[in-house]
Amino acid sequence: MTVIETEAGLGPNRRSAVLDEAHFGSIHGAFGTISHDDIGPRTTWRARIRTLLAVLGPGVIVMVGDNDAGAFGTYTQAGQNYGTALLWTLLLLIPVLYVNQEMVLRLGAVTRVGHARLILERFGKFWGAFSVIDLFLLNALTIVTEFIGITLALDYLGISREIGVGISAVLVMAAAGTGNFRRFERFAMILAFGSLLLVPVFLAVHPPLDQIAHDFVTPQMPPDSKLSEVMLLVIAIVGTTVAPWQLFFQQSYVIDKRITPRFIRYERVDLWLGILMVVIGAVAMMSFTAAIFVGRPEFGGFTDAGAVAVGLEKYAGAVPGVLFALALLNACIIGAAAVSLSTAYAIGDVLSLRHSLHHKASEAKGFYAIYASLILVAAFLVLTPGTPLGLLTNAVQTLAGILLPSATVFLLLLCNDRAVLGPWVNSPRLNWFTGAVIAVLVMLSIILTSSVLFPDIGEDVILGILGGGSIVGIIVALASWFWRRRRPVRRARQRALAPEIDQIPPEFWQMPPLSELPPPRMSRLNRLWMGVLRAYLVLAAGLVLVRIVQLALSGPV
């Protein structure tokens, strides 16, 4: 379906690509409302702050939602096994987080179409189906890890697993099923700010601030460590901090919140606030875990986040242990809600189901059935004796590492599609940066895949992959630079074919219906790399799945 836009500046009978009528209208955020016909400029600080409060939500929720069970395990493992020596990885990930999520929020506000739907329409059925299927599988496994984290927190707090998991599952499903967008966002924002429970734990342990500051800005290898083990942990940090589901979630959530290009500036502030909260939580976990374990028998012997809570109680007191367990429980609940919602959004978008938190369950049965099924199945698996929970956790990290480069490739291509983003397409500098990020992600993905298939991989192989990948990346960059010298003519032709794009102010430009877009223009170089990417993903994912099956059949994990 399409919706006739009546907002001033769009012109009469200007149609948008909105697929669900619930995605059109006034913004009803957790902390304020913006009427659809409120198009006046924000000239005072009070008006700008009120607008920011109304828009606030998507960036904070998607960022804090990724500080979930996997993040708690990864960051505390880094602290317990290597101290604060890997804090610098968080600093390097800040621009990656911002660039990736800024591109999807731009896509959401301008196109009003979900990420999976755009991939399907612009790159064909294979990639559309691949994006939804891999997202579904990966997210389903991720939700299981969230409930594993819930059980760890419940065990420490002395609460029955069955009762606690059941209550958590009902809470997550009930929060989204009321048919009231504002109610869900308030629930999610309460949980998001609940992540700051890690701050008093940090203050109670009081790790050395000078050491933290030094290690945060100084890249280094932990002393007396194996390169292969450190590299795998770095890859885990990247995978848990920059996850594929985030791209699908934020784009769809921005659409569901009815945010248009006029509010992109405010959404960027929202995103920065979310990144700040993620970094605070990650630095806190890595730092206070290092402080309580370095020099003690448990150093270098990480097991899980539950054992970290026990260590906090042993060396810092009962209150820090309880606060950490509550923060873990809080993180797993918001993570389960966000990951489930990203899946339901994507499937609903591709299948043209009614998919909005503005709908009640009776009005969008398919959307809420997908959401609830993921939660119920995950809770059931965690409570079922004999389920290989450790194997599922490893599978999540491995598949996320493999699939992340492909998700970033599609994101980059969509953000350079002038028919899709019009005046909001990427700048050349942003393209170069994102291209470099993709190159690094591909190398890390290859290392991760190799380590799963060949557990005894040596340091020389890892260095060979890094060196060879860097050489290939430089060659590709030079080829792209020469190719881009021909682009000014091509861009001029594109502008000549669609002059109306430049006649509408950017803050009011939105993508027309998908059926009205010209077919995407793929260069030979792009087609070649897309073919290479397809072959790599099919091969790597297939081999990893075979390896997982072998491990599952070999005995309990």
Secondary structure per residue as TSV (DSSP state, phi and psi in degrees):
chain	resnum	aa	ss	phi	psi
A	1	M	-	360.0	160.9
A	2	T	-	-128.6	160.2
A	3	V	E	-123.3	133.7
A	4	I	E	-76.9	121.7
A	5	E	E	-82.3	133.0
A	6	T	-	-113.1	2.1
A	7	E	S	-65.4	136.5
A	8	A	T	-58.6	141.0
A	9	G	T	99.8	-20.9
A	10	L	S	-85.3	-19.6
A	11	G	-	90.4	158.4
A	12	P	T	-66.2	140.7
A	13	N	T	58.1	24.7
A	14	R	E	-74.5	119.0
A	15	R	E	-97.3	142.4
A	16	S	E	-108.9	175.2
A	17	A	-	-93.4	11.3
A	18	V	-	-54.6	128.1
A	19	L	S	-95.9	-12.6
A	20	D	S	-135.2	126.4
A	21	E	G	-61.6	-20.9
A	22	A	G	-69.4	-16.6
A	23	H	G	-86.6	9.4
A	24	F	S	-125.5	128.1
A	25	G	S	141.2	-156.4
A	26	S	-	-74.8	153.2
A	27	I	E	-87.1	123.3
A	28	H	E	-118.4	83.5
A	29	G	E	-86.3	175.8
A	30	A	T	-63.4	-30.9
A	31	F	T	-121.3	17.2
A	32	G	E	166.9	171.3
A	33	T	E	-128.6	141.9
A	34	I	E	-125.5	115.3
A	35	S	-	-65.5	145.7
A	36	H	T	-61.1	-31.0
A	37	D	T	-92.8	7.7
A	38	D	-	-84.9	93.0
A	39	I	-	-114.5	12.2
A	40	G	-	-71.1	153.9
A	41	P	-	-70.8	148.8
A	42	R	-	-94.8	97.6
A	43	T	-	-100.1	-12.9
A	44	T	S	-115.9	157.8
A	45	W	H	-63.3	-35.5
A	46	R	H	-63.5	-42.8
A	47	A	H	-66.3	-39.3
A	48	R	H	-67.2	-40.3
A	49	I	H	-66.4	-41.1
A	50	R	H	-63.5	-38.7
A	51	T	H	-65.4	-43.7
A	52	L	H	-61.0	-42.7
A	53	L	H	-63.0	-37.7
A	54	A	H	-69.5	-36.4
A	55	V	H	-79.9	-28.0
A	56	L	-	-52.2	133.5
A	57	G	S	153.8	-64.1
A	58	P	H	-55.2	-47.0
A	59	G	H	-67.0	-42.5
A	60	V	H	-66.2	-45.6
A	61	I	H	-65.8	-44.6
A	62	V	H	-67.0	-34.8
A	63	M	H	-75.3	-50.6
A	64	V	H	-67.4	-32.5
A	65	G	H	-61.5	-22.9
A	66	D	T	-87.7	-9.4
A	67	N	S	-85.7	62.0
A	68	D	S	-102.3	-154.8
A	69	A	H	-59.0	-44.2
A	70	G	H	-61.4	-40.2
A	71	A	H	-66.3	-42.7
A	72	F	H	-58.8	-43.2
A	73	G	H	-66.6	-41.8
A	74	T	H	-71.2	-47.4
A	75	Y	H	-67.1	-40.5
A	76	T	H	-71.6	-30.8
A	77	Q	H	-63.2	-43.2
A	78	A	H	-60.3	-42.3
A	79	G	H	-70.1	-42.8
A	80	Q	H	-71.5	-34.0
A	81	N	H	-92.2	-27.9
A	82	Y	H	-132.8	10.9
A	83	G	T	67.5	-142.7
A	84	T	T	-98.1	16.1
A	85	A	T	-66.0	-20.9
A	86	L	T	-104.7	14.5
A	87	L	T	-59.6	-30.9
A	88	W	H	-61.6	-24.7
A	89	T	H	-62.1	-32.1
A	90	L	H	-68.1	-38.3
A	91	L	H	-63.5	-42.5
A	92	L	H	-67.0	-27.2
A	93	L	H	-81.5	-15.9
A	94	I	H	-57.8	-53.0
A	95	P	H	-64.0	-31.6
A	96	V	H	-65.7	-44.8
A	97	L	H	-58.1	-48.2
A	98	Y	H	-65.4	-47.1
A	99	V	H	-62.5	-47.2
A	100	N	H	-60.3	-50.2
A	101	Q	H	-75.4	-28.0
A	102	E	H	-66.8	-36.3
A	103	M	H	-66.2	-40.7
A	104	V	H	-74.0	-32.6
A	105	L	H	-68.2	-34.4
A	106	R	H	-64.5	-44.7
A	107	L	H	-60.2	-43.1
A	108	G	H	-64.2	-48.1
A	109	A	H	-67.0	-35.2
A	110	V	H	-87.2	-40.7
A	111	T	H	-89.1	-32.0
A	112	R	-	62.1	24.9
A	113	V	S	-131.0	141.0
A	114	G	-	-66.7	162.4
A	115	H	H	-63.2	-44.9
A	116	A	H	-63.8	-39.0
A	117	R	H	-65.4	-40.6
A	118	L	H	-62.9	-42.8
A	119	I	H	-62.4	-43.5
A	120	L	H	-60.7	-46.0
A	121	E	H	-75.9	-31.6
A	122	R	H	-98.4	-20.1
A	123	F	H	-124.0	0.3
A	124	G	-	101.1	171.5
A	125	K	H	-67.0	-35.6
A	126	F	H	-60.0	-53.1
A	127	W	H	-70.5	-33.1
A	128	G	H	-63.8	-47.2
A	129	A	H	-65.0	-41.8
A	130	F	H	-60.6	-44.7
A	131	S	H	-63.5	-39.9
A	132	V	H	-74.5	-42.7
A	133	I	H	-66.0	-46.4
A	134	D	H	-68.1	-34.3
A	135	L	H	-64.1	-42.9
A	136	F	H	-61.6	-48.4
A	137	L	H	-63.6	-47.6
A	138	L	H	-64.7	-43.1
A	139	N	H	-67.0	-37.7
A	140	A	H	-60.9	-42.6
A	141	L	H	-67.5	-37.8
A	142	T	H	-63.1	-40.9
A	143	I	H	-64.1	-34.9
A	144	V	H	-60.1	-43.5
A	145	T	H	-64.0	-31.5
A	146	E	H	-63.2	-42.0
A	147	F	H	-74.2	-26.5
A	148	I	H	-62.4	-44.2
A	149	G	H	-61.2	-38.9
A	150	I	H	-60.4	-42.9
A	151	T	H	-65.5	-36.5
A	152	L	H	-63.0	-43.0
A	153	A	H	-66.7	-41.4
A	154	L	H	-64.3	-41.0
A	155	D	H	-60.6	-42.6
A	156	Y	H	-67.1	-39.6
A	157	L	H	-77.8	-6.1
A	158	G	T	75.8	29.0
A	159	I	-	-105.7	140.3
A	160	S	-	-55.4	131.6
A	161	R	H	-59.1	-47.8
A	162	E	H	-59.8	-46.0
A	163	I	H	-68.6	-46.6
A	164	G	H	-65.3	-44.7
A	165	V	H	-64.4	-40.7
A	166	G	H	-62.3	-45.5
A	167	I	H	-63.9	-41.8
A	168	S	H	-62.4	-43.7
A	169	A	H	-63.0	-44.4
A	170	V	H	-63.9	-40.9
A	171	L	H	-62.2	-45.8
A	172	V	H	-63.9	-41.8
A	173	M	H	-70.2	-40.7
A	174	A	H	-66.9	-34.7
A	175	A	H	-62.3	-34.1
A	176	A	H	-93.9	-14.2
A	177	G	T	-98.0	15.6
A	178	T	T	-85.1	-13.3
A	179	G	S	77.2	14.7
A	180	N	-	-126.2	107.8
A	181	F	H	-60.2	-44.9
A	182	R	H	-60.5	-39.2
A	183	R	H	-63.2	-42.9
A	184	F	H	-64.4	-42.8
A	185	E	H	-66.0	-36.0
A	186	R	H	-65.3	-40.6
A	187	F	H	-59.3	-47.1
A	188	A	H	-66.8	-38.4
A	189	M	H	-70.7	-34.1
A	190	I	H	-60.9	-44.4
A	191	L	H	-65.1	-38.9
A	192	A	H	-60.1	-47.0
A	193	F	H	-74.1	-18.7
A	194	G	H	-66.3	-20.1
A	195	S	G	-62.7	-19.8
A	196	L	G	-73.6	1.2
A	197	L	G	-59.8	-21.2
A	198	L	H	-69.6	-22.6
A	199	V	H	-65.3	-49.7
A	200	P	H	-63.0	-27.6
A	201	V	H	-64.7	-44.4
A	202	F	H	-59.0	-45.1
A	203	L	H	-67.0	-34.9
A	204	A	H	-69.0	-37.1
A	205	V	H	-80.7	-27.9
A	206	H	-	40.3	67.6
A	207	P	-	-66.6	159.8
A	208	P	-	-65.5	118.3
A	209	L	H	-68.8	-34.8
A	210	D	H	-65.7	-38.8
A	211	Q	H	-67.2	-40.0
A	212	I	H	-62.3	-46.8
A	213	A	H	-62.0	-41.3
A	214	H	H	-64.6	-48.0
A	215	D	H	-72.5	-23.3
A	216	F	H	-69.4	-29.9
A	217	V	H	-112.5	2.9
A	218	T	-	-120.0	101.8
A	219	P	-	-61.6	134.9
A	220	Q	-	-162.0	160.6
A	221	M	-	-97.6	137.2
A	222	P	-	-58.7	138.6
A	223	P	T	-64.0	146.3
A	224	D	T	55.0	44.1
A	225	S	-	-124.2	156.6
A	226	K	-	-87.7	133.5
A	227	L	H	-58.3	-41.7
A	228	S	H	-62.2	-42.4
A	229	E	H	-68.6	-41.5
A	230	V	H	-65.7	-42.4
A	231	M	H	-61.2	-41.4
A	232	L	H	-64.6	-36.6
A	233	L	H	-70.2	-39.1
A	234	V	H	-60.5	-42.3
A	235	I	H	-62.8	-38.9
A	236	A	H	-64.1	-39.0
A	237	I	H	-63.0	-43.7
A	238	V	H	-62.9	-46.0
A	239	G	H	-65.3	-34.8
A	240	T	H	-83.7	-19.9
A	241	T	H	-92.0	-33.9
A	242	V	S	-121.4	90.1
A	243	A	-	-104.5	146.6
A	244	P	H	-58.6	-35.8
A	245	W	H	-62.5	-26.0
A	246	Q	H	-60.4	-38.5
A	247	L	H	-63.1	-46.6
A	248	F	H	-68.9	-38.5
A	249	F	H	-66.1	-54.0
A	250	Q	H	-64.8	-39.5
A	251	Q	H	-61.1	-46.2
A	252	S	H	-70.3	-35.5
A	253	Y	H	-70.1	-38.2
A	254	V	H	-59.6	-41.2
A	255	I	H	-65.9	-45.8
A	256	D	H	-63.9	-30.1
A	257	K	T	-81.0	-6.3
A	258	R	T	70.2	33.7
A	259	I	-	-82.7	130.6
A	260	T	-	-110.3	173.5
A	261	P	G	-56.6	-22.9
A	262	R	G	-61.7	-22.1
A	263	F	G	-111.3	15.1
A	264	I	H	-61.7	-38.9
A	265	R	H	-59.0	-41.2
A	266	Y	H	-70.9	-35.4
A	267	E	H	-65.4	-33.8
A	268	R	H	-64.0	-38.6
A	269	V	H	-64.1	-42.9
A	270	D	H	-56.8	-43.1
A	271	L	H	-64.8	-44.0
A	272	W	H	-61.9	-37.8
A	273	L	H	-63.4	-41.7
A	274	G	H	-63.0	-42.4
A	275	I	H	-62.8	-41.3
A	276	L	H	-59.8	-42.3
A	277	M	H	-67.3	-37.7
A	278	V	H	-64.1	-46.4
A	279	V	H	-65.4	-40.1
A	280	I	H	-59.4	-45.8
A	281	G	H	-65.7	-42.7
A	282	A	H	-66.2	-45.8
A	283	V	H	-62.6	-42.0
A	284	A	H	-60.8	-47.7
A	285	M	H	-63.1	-46.4
A	286	M	H	-64.3	-35.7
A	287	S	H	-77.4	-49.1
A	288	F	H	-72.9	-26.0
A	289	T	H	-68.3	-41.6
A	290	A	H	-61.4	-42.6
A	291	A	H	-64.4	-36.7
A	292	I	H	-86.4	-18.8
A	293	F	H	-108.1	-27.4
A	294	V	T	-60.7	128.6
A	295	G	T	83.7	4.6
A	296	R	S	-117.5	165.0
A	297	P	T	-57.7	-28.8
A	298	E	T	-78.2	-10.2
A	299	F	T	-62.4	130.1
A	300	G	T	83.3	3.5
A	301	G	-	-121.3	47.6
A	302	F	-	-60.4	139.0
A	303	T	-	-118.9	-61.4
A	304	D	-	-161.8	176.8
A	305	A	H	-66.9	-28.8
A	306	G	H	-62.4	-39.8
A	307	A	H	-67.4	-29.2
A	308	V	H	-65.0	-42.3
A	309	A	H	-60.0	-41.3
A	310	V	H	-62.4	-42.5
A	311	G	H	-64.0	-38.9
A	312	L	H	-61.5	-43.1
A	313	E	H	-65.0	-38.9
A	314	K	H	-66.5	-41.5
A	315	Y	H	-107.3	-15.5
A	316	A	H	-127.2	-9.9
A	317	G	-	115.7	166.0
A	318	A	H	-68.7	-36.8
A	319	V	H	-61.7	-49.3
A	320	P	H	-58.5	-38.3
A	321	G	H	-62.4	-44.5
A	322	V	H	-65.9	-44.1
A	323	L	H	-61.5	-39.4
A	324	F	H	-65.2	-43.0
A	325	A	H	-63.7	-40.6
A	326	L	H	-65.8	-38.7
A	327	A	H	-64.6	-39.2
A	328	L	H	-63.6	-45.8
A	329	L	H	-60.5	-45.4
A	330	N	H	-59.4	-45.6
A	331	A	H	-64.7	-39.4
A	332	C	H	-67.7	-35.7
A	333	I	H	-68.5	-47.0
A	334	I	H	-68.7	-33.3
A	335	G	H	-65.0	-44.3
A	336	A	H	-62.3	-41.1
A	337	A	H	-65.4	-46.7
A	338	A	H	-68.0	-43.2
A	339	V	H	-66.8	-42.4
A	340	S	H	-62.6	-41.6
A	341	L	H	-66.3	-38.3
A	342	S	H	-62.2	-37.7
A	343	T	H	-67.6	-47.5
A	344	A	H	-62.9	-39.0
A	345	Y	H	-60.3	-49.2
A	346	A	H	-63.9	-46.6
A	347	I	H	-67.4	-41.8
A	348	G	H	-61.9	-37.6
A	349	D	H	-66.6	-46.5
A	350	V	H	-69.4	-38.8
A	351	L	T	-89.3	3.9
A	352	S	T	58.3	36.6
A	353	L	-	-82.7	158.5
A	354	R	-	-69.1	119.3
A	355	H	-	-139.2	87.9
A	356	S	-	-156.9	145.1
A	357	L	T	-72.9	-9.7
A	358	H	T	-76.1	-17.4
A	359	H	S	-88.9	145.7
A	360	K	-	-76.8	165.6
A	361	A	T	-59.7	-35.5
A	362	S	T	-70.7	-18.2
A	363	E	T	-96.1	-14.5
A	364	A	-	-142.8	64.0
A	365	K	H	-60.5	-44.7
A	366	G	H	-62.4	-43.7
A	367	F	H	-59.7	-50.6
A	368	Y	H	-74.1	-26.3
A	369	A	H	-65.6	-42.3
A	370	I	H	-61.6	-47.7
A	371	Y	H	-58.9	-50.7
A	372	A	H	-69.4	-36.4
A	373	S	H	-62.1	-42.0
A	374	L	H	-60.7	-42.2
A	375	I	H	-66.1	-47.5
A	376	L	H	-65.1	-43.2
A	377	V	H	-64.1	-42.7
A	378	A	H	-62.3	-45.6
A	379	A	H	-62.1	-40.8
A	380	F	H	-63.5	-45.1
A	381	L	H	-61.9	-42.1
A	382	V	H	-65.5	-34.5
A	383	L	H	-87.4	-4.4
A	384	T	S	-87.3	120.4
A	385	P	T	-61.6	139.9
A	386	G	T	93.0	-7.4
A	387	T	-	-67.1	128.0
A	388	P	-	-74.7	78.1
A	389	L	H	-65.3	-38.5
A	390	G	H	-63.5	-40.0
A	391	L	H	-64.8	-40.6
A	392	L	H	-64.2	-39.5
A	393	T	H	-63.6	-44.8
A	394	N	H	-64.0	-37.0
A	395	A	H	-62.8	-38.5
A	396	V	H	-60.6	-50.3
A	397	Q	H	-62.4	-40.7
A	398	T	H	-68.1	-49.5
A	399	L	H	-65.5	-36.6
A	400	A	H	-62.4	-41.5
A	401	G	H	-64.4	-35.2
A	402	I	H	-73.6	-40.3
A	403	L	H	-86.1	-20.9
A	404	L	H	-59.2	-43.8
A	405	P	H	-58.6	-40.8
A	406	S	H	-65.0	-39.7
A	407	A	H	-62.4	-39.4
A	408	T	H	-70.5	-34.2
A	409	V	H	-61.4	-48.6
A	410	F	H	-63.5	-38.2
A	411	L	H	-60.3	-44.2
A	412	L	H	-64.7	-43.9
A	413	L	H	-64.2	-42.4
A	414	L	H	-64.6	-36.7
A	415	C	T	-77.9	-2.0
A	416	N	T	-112.1	7.4
A	417	D	-	-89.4	104.6
A	418	R	H	-65.2	-30.3
A	419	A	H	-66.3	-28.2
A	420	V	H	-86.7	-47.0
A	421	L	H	-107.4	-9.0
A	422	G	G	54.3	-124.5
A	423	P	G	-73.7	-3.3
A	424	W	G	-97.8	12.8
A	425	V	-	-64.4	161.8
A	426	N	-	-63.3	151.8
A	427	S	-	-82.8	158.9
A	428	P	H	-57.3	-38.9
A	429	R	H	-62.6	-42.6
A	430	L	H	-64.5	-37.0
A	431	N	H	-64.4	-42.1
A	432	W	H	-64.0	-43.6
A	433	F	H	-63.3	-46.7
A	434	T	H	-65.1	-37.0
A	435	G	H	-61.0	-41.1
A	436	A	H	-65.0	-39.5
A	437	V	H	-61.8	-43.5
A	438	I	H	-61.5	-41.6
A	439	A	H	-60.8	-43.9
A	440	V	H	-65.3	-42.5
A	441	L	H	-62.8	-38.3
A	442	V	H	-63.6	-44.3
A	443	M	H	-62.8	-43.2
A	444	L	H	-64.8	-36.5
A	445	S	H	-64.2	-42.0
A	446	I	H	-64.7	-41.5
A	447	I	H	-62.5	-44.2
A	448	L	H	-63.6	-45.3
A	449	T	H	-61.0	-42.8
A	450	S	H	-63.1	-38.8
A	451	S	H	-69.0	-31.7
A	452	V	H	-71.5	-43.0
A	453	L	H	-75.0	-33.5
A	454	F	-	-128.8	84.4
A	455	P	T	-56.8	-23.9
A	456	D	T	-94.1	25.0
A	457	I	-	-56.0	137.8
A	458	G	-	-97.7	171.0
A	459	E	H	-66.2	-32.8
A	460	D	H	-64.9	-35.1
A	461	V	H	-67.0	-44.0
A	462	I	H	-62.1	-45.6
A	463	L	H	-64.5	-34.9
A	464	G	H	-64.6	-41.7
A	465	I	H	-64.0	-43.1
A	466	L	H	-65.2	-43.8
A	467	G	H	-67.9	-48.5
A	468	G	H	-62.6	-40.3
A	469	G	H	-64.1	-38.0
A	470	S	H	-64.3	-41.8
A	471	I	H	-63.0	-45.9
A	472	V	H	-61.7	-40.8
A	473	G	H	-62.0	-40.3
A	474	I	H	-65.8	-41.4
A	475	I	H	-63.0	-43.9
A	476	V	H	-64.3	-39.6
A	477	A	H	-62.8	-42.8
A	478	L	H	-64.7	-41.8
A	479	A	H	-62.5	-39.8
A	480	S	H	-66.4	-36.1
A	481	W	H	-64.9	-44.0
A	482	F	H	-65.1	-38.4
A	483	W	H	-65.4	-37.3
A	484	R	H	-69.4	-18.0
A	485	R	T	-64.6	-18.9
A	486	R	T	-93.1	-6.7
A	487	R	H	-69.8	-33.4
A	488	P	H	-52.4	-39.1
A	489	V	H	-65.6	-42.4
A	490	R	H	-64.6	-42.1
A	491	R	H	-64.8	-36.8
A	492	A	H	-63.0	-39.6
A	493	R	H	-64.2	-40.9
A	494	Q	H	-62.6	-41.1
A	495	R	H	-66.1	-36.1
A	496	A	H	-67.7	-33.4
A	497	L	H	-76.3	-24.4
A	498	A	-	-135.9	65.7
A	499	P	G	-67.1	-21.2
A	500	E	G	-66.0	-21.3
A	501	I	G	-59.4	-40.1
A	502	D	G	-85.2	-3.4
A	503	Q	G	-93.5	-9.6
A	504	I	S	-109.5	131.3
A	505	P	-	-55.6	138.5
A	506	P	G	-53.1	-36.8
A	507	E	G	-68.4	-11.3
A	508	F	G	-117.4	-0.2
A	509	W	-	-80.9	132.3
A	510	Q	-	-136.0	152.2
A	511	M	-	-64.2	133.5
A	512	P	-	-69.5	174.5
A	513	P	-	-54.0	145.8
A	514	L	G	-57.2	-33.4
A	515	S	G	-67.5	-18.2
A	516	E	G	-95.7	-4.1
A	517	L	S	-78.1	143.4
A	518	P	-	-68.8	153.5
A	519	P	-	-60.9	146.3
A	520	P	-	-65.3	145.8
A	521	R	-	-101.6	111.4
A	522	M	-	-106.6	124.2
A	523	S	-	-72.0	164.5
A	524	R	H	-60.6	-39.0
A	525	L	H	-63.6	-43.0
A	526	N	H	-63.4	-41.7
A	527	R	H	-63.6	-38.9
A	528	L	H	-61.8	-48.7
A	529	W	H	-68.7	-32.4
A	530	M	H	-65.1	-38.1
A	531	G	H	-65.2	-42.3
A	532	V	H	-62.7	-42.9
A	533	L	H	-61.8	-43.2
A	534	R	H	-60.9	-45.9
A	535	A	H	-62.8	-43.6
A	536	Y	H	-63.2	-45.3
A	537	L	H	-63.9	-44.3
A	538	V	H	-63.1	-43.6
A	539	L	H	-68.0	-50.8
A	540	A	H	-64.6	-47.8
A	541	A	H	-63.2	-39.9
A	542	G	H	-62.9	-46.5
A	543	L	H	-64.0	-39.9
A	544	V	H	-66.1	-41.9
A	545	L	H	-63.0	-39.4
A	546	V	H	-61.3	-43.9
A	547	R	H	-62.6	-40.3
A	548	I	H	-64.0	-42.0
A	549	V	H	-62.9	-41.9
A	550	Q	H	-60.6	-43.5
A	551	L	H	-65.6	-38.5
A	552	A	H	-65.4	-38.0
A	553	L	H	-77.6	-20.2
A	554	S	H	-77.6	-15.8
A	555	G	S	147.5	176.9
A	556	P	-	-65.8	142.3
A	557	V	-	-120.1	360.0
